[in-house]
Amino acid sequence: MTDDDATVRPLGRRERSKVRMRNLLYESALALFAEQGYEGTTIDQITERADVARGTFFNHFQRKEDLVSSWAQQRKEQLIAQMAESLASGDDVTVQLERCMAALAKLNESDRDLTCVMLTAWVKSGQPMLEEPAYAGHVFADIVRLGQGRGEVTADVDPFLVGNLLRDSYLGILYRWSQAKDGQVPLAVELRALLRVVLSGVRAYDQRS
């Protein structure tokens, strides 16, 4: 057992109650957002759905926009957790990036209606501009950095730059996918195409030289 493990203590009754209430408000809000949209949902409706007093909401969230931030943070944590085992597997950089993009596609496609509502609210609230840039380092850049250490990526490539490039391109594809109607290209297909371009480039070389 490590020192960190030894210092971990179970949550007390009060802390567990606070977590349950926050989760109840969060889940009630997401259900309403999916039903009637983000802008069409009020804090009063959220607390009514959760069957709590209006003031209870502000014990856990300062404003409605904080629910959007919580949604984005939860998705980041889910992706990081899903990729933790992959990062430790030793698989090559292409396999790792494909696995990451597949996880992102599944995360969004599993509840497309809610994703579309929340992503629109996230963009309108300016969250992409305020988001911690180091997020790319948690996933994409870490994959590139590990591949670089094994000689799979050229040494002069900046992993953080590649991570940001992949993240920014992913968000652009995701937003376009969320706004498309019937017949749109599946998200997973677009993300695989993005990887192909990033990993192989677009310039045609003369095979005879």
N, C-alpha and C positions, 0 to 999 in steps of 0.2 A: 504493500500500500504506500502510495506516495504521500508527501506532506499535504498536497492539494486535496487528495482523497480524504485525508484525516480531518480536514477543516470543513468538509461539506456536512451540513446539518439539514435534516428534513425541515420543510416549512412548518411553522406553527399553525394553529387553527385560524388565527386572524389572517395570516398571509395566504393560506389556502382559500379562505373566503374571498379575499380581494382578487385572487387569480380567477376564481370561478366567476365572480361578478364581471370582471373585465372581459373574460371570454364570452359570457352571456351577451353582453352589450355588443361585442364585436360580431358574434355570429348573427345576432338579431339584425344588426346594421347590414351585413352582407346579404342576408336573405331579402331585406327590403330593397337594397340596391339592385339586386338581380330581378326583382319583381317590377319595380317602378322607376329605376334609374337613380343615379347618385344625386343629381340636382333636384329630382322630384321627391326626395326623402328628407324629412326634417328630424331634428333631434327629438322632438316630442314624439314622433312616430316610432323612433328607435326605442325610447324608454317605455313607450306603451307596449311595444312588441315584447320587450324584456320584462314587462310588468314591474317596473321600478319607478321611483320618483325621478323627476327631471334632473334634480340636483345630483343624483347618483352618477349621471353621465360625466359630470365635470369633476368627479372624484378620480376618474380614470383617464379622461381625454379632455384636453383643453378646448378643442374645437372639432368640428366634423372632419376637417381635413386630416386630422391625426389618424383617423381610421384608414385613410388612403396610405399614409406613411407606414402604418402597422402592416397593412396588406403587402406592400412592397418589401418590407423587412422580412416578413414571414416567408415570402417566396425566395428571397436570397438565402435564408437559413436552410430552407428545404433543399435548394440546389447544392449548397456547400456540404450538407450532410450526405446527399446522394453521391457526390463526387469524392468524398473523403476516401472511400475504399478504392475507388478507381485510381486516385493519385498515388496510392501506396502499392498498386499492382505491378508497376514496372512496364505496363504496356506502352507502345510507342506513341509519339505525340499525335499522329493522325487518328489512331484509335481513341485516344483520350478526348480529343476535340470532337470527334464524331459522337462519342458517348455523351459529352456535355451538351451538344446541340440537340441530341435526341431527348435528353432529360428536359431541356427547356421547352421543346416542342410539346412533349407530353404534359408538362406542367400547365401550359397555356390551353392546349386542346382539350384537356380533361373537363374544363368548365368554361367553354368559349364565351357564353353569354356574360358571365360575371367578369371574365378577363376583359372583354370589350368595354364594359361599363367602368371598371376600375382603372383600366389603362387610360381611357379618355379623361377621367377625373384626375389621374396622376399627372398627365401632360398639362391639363389646364391649370393645375395648381402650381406648375413650375417645378415639380419635384425632380425631373431629369436633370435640370440645371443645378439643383441644390444637393443632389445625391453625392455621397462620399465617393470620390474618384477611385480610391483604393479598392473598391469592390471588384474591379477587373483583376486586381492582383490576387484575390482570393480564389479565382477559378481559372480564367483564360490565361492570365500571365503566369500563374504557377505551373500550368501544363506546359507552356512554352519554355519556361525556365528549366523544368525537369528534362524536357527533350533536348535543350541546349547542353545540359550537363552530360548527356549521353551521346552527344555528337550528331543528333538528328536535326538540329536547327543550327544555322550558321552562327558563329560566335559574335558577329558584329550586329546582330539583331537585338533590339531593346525589347525584352519580354513585356515590360509595362506598356510600351507603345503598341505592340501587337495586341495586348489585352484590351486596351482602350479601343483600338480599331475594330476588333471583333465585337466588343460590347456595343459600340455606337452603331455598327452595321446591324447587329441583332435587334436593337431597339427600333431602328428604322423599319426593318422588315416586319417586326411584330406589330408596329402601329399601322402599317399599310394593310397587313393581314386582318387586323381587328376592324378596319373600316370597310373591307371588301364585302360584297354581297355573295350570293350563291355562285358557285363555280370558281371560286378563288383557288389558287394553287395551295395545296396543303402546306402548312407551316414547316413541317419537317423537311419537305422537298426543297423549299427555298433556303433553309438553313444549311442543308447539305451542299447546295449550289454555292452559297457564300463561302463555305470552307474550301471548296474546290478552287475558287478564284483566289482566295488568300494564300493557299498552300502552293498552287502551281502558277499563278499569275495569268495574265491575258496576252502577253506578247508572244507572237509567233517567231520561232527561231529557225534559221535555215539548218536543216538536219545534215546537209552536206558539209558544213564547215566544222 
